[in-house]
């Protein structure tokens, strides 16, 4: 059996603390908590929670170092963007916030070429891009990325961070975008 490294122990302790905090916040011990992998947010643990008790459900959120648990997408997004800072890479924003957009079921940000290449319908694939960020004249930053899920199966998120740090988000599902194509014909 392989001995756990110090990093594994720290991660395990972090996961245990997050699980304990999430279970307490949900007032349910039958909850499977999974930490987001592939991106780190300074000072926050990003998680999904599968509620396995009779009531069932799925949630995403963040836990602060003091053990506060936050579930609401607008709140968690604001906290994540503040923690990532003004130069947050588009891919990291897509990975983290796209994951948090899964408020009823898991979501999968299109944050890699492999995921982009896996878009099954050519009429959809031509619209989908890898995450990008632009800096606007007013000092705001606009992140644009795509997210896969059950229903709608695919949507584009535009996340704007104003020059004062205020975050806003819009989402357009793939049907709205491809309907626009039909209108042009």
N, C-alpha and C positions, 0 to 999 in steps of 0.2 A: 504494500500500500504506500502511495506517495505521501510524503509529509506536506502539510499545508505551509505555504510560504507566508511571511508576515503580511504581504499584500492580500493574500487570500483570507487570512484571519481578519484583517481590518475590514475588508469588503463584507465578509460574513457577519461581523459585528454590526456593520452599517445596515446590512440587510435585515438583521434581527431587530435592530432598533426601529427601522422604518416599518417593518411588519407589525411590531407591537403598537406603534403610533397609529398606523392605518386601521388596525383592528379596533383600537380604542375609539377612534374618530367615527368609525362605522357602527360601533356598538355591536360587533359581530366577531366571534372568534374563528368562524369557518370561512376565512378569506385567504386566498392564495395571492401573495404579493410578489411581483416581479419588477426588479429595477431595470431601467433603460440601459442598454449596452450600446456602445459605439459612439457615445458623446457624453461629455461631462459638463455639468453646470456648476460653477463655483458656489459653494455654500448651500446647494439644494440637492436633494435626492429626488429623482424623477421616477415615478412608478406607475404600474397598472395594477389593478386589484380585481380579481375574479371572485365574486361573492358566491360561495358554493352552498350556502345554507338554503333553506326552503325559499326565502324571498328572492334569491338569485340576483344577478346584476353584474355590471362591469363599470369600472371607474378608472380614471387616470388622475394624477395630481402630483404635487410636490410636498416634500417634508423639509422644514427648515432645521438648522442645527439645534434649536431649542425644542424640537419635537412638534411644532405646529404643522397641521396637515391642511392643505388647501386643495380643493377639488374643482372649483369653477374655472372654466377655460379662460375667461377674461382676466381673472386674478392670477392664475398660474402663468399665463403668457406674459403679463406685465412683470412678474417676479423673475421669470427666466430671462427676459430681455434686459432687465436691469442688471442681473448677475453676469450676463455674457458681455455687456458693455457695448460701446458704440461701434466697435470694429468687428462685431460677431460675423464669422464666415457664414455665407448663405447655406452651405451644406449642413452646418451644425444647427442653425435655426430650423431648417427643414426637418432634420432628424428629430430634434427635441419637440418643437411645437407641433409638427405633424403627428408625432406619437401622442401628444396630449390632446389632439383633436378627437381621439377615439373615446368619446364620452359614453357610448353604448356598446361598442364592440371594438376590437383592435383595429388600428389603422396602420398603414405602411407607407411612409413617405417615399416618393420616387427620388431617392437621394444618391443613386449610383447608376452607372451605365448599364449594369446588368438588369436592374429593375426597370430602367427606361426601355431597354431592348425587349423586356418581357410584356410590354403592353400589347395585348392580343389583337386588338382591332386596328387595322391600318387607318381607318377614318378617325380614330381617337389619337393614335400614336403621333400623327403629324402635328398635333397641337401641344403635345406634352414636351416639356423641356426639363433639364436638370435645374436645380435651385440657382437663383441669381439674385443679386442685390444691386440696386441703383441708388445713387445719392442725388436728391432733388435740389433745385436752386434754393428752396426755403430751408435747407439744412436737414430735412427729413430723409430717412432711409426707407426704401420700399423693397421688401423681400417677396419674391414670387417663387412658389414651388407647388408641386402636385402631390396628392395623397390618394392612395387606394384604400378601399373599404368595401363593405357589402353593398349597401344602398345609401346614396348613389355609389356606383362602383369606383368613381374617379372624380376628383374635383381639384380646381386650382385655388390656392390660397394666396391672397395678397395681404401681407402684414406690413403695416406702416408704423414706423417709430418716428414721432414728430421730433423737432429740434429740442423740445422740452422733455422728451423721453416718454411721452404718452403713447400707448400702443392701441391701434385699431386694426380690425381684421375684416376682410370680406372673402366670401367663398362663392365660386361659380362651378356648378356641377357640369360634367362633360356634356350632358344633354342640352343645357343652355348654350354652350359654346358651339356644339355641332348644329343646333337649330339655327344659330346665326349664319352658319355656312349655307343651310337650306334657303334662308331668306335672300342670300346673295344670288342664288340661281335664277 
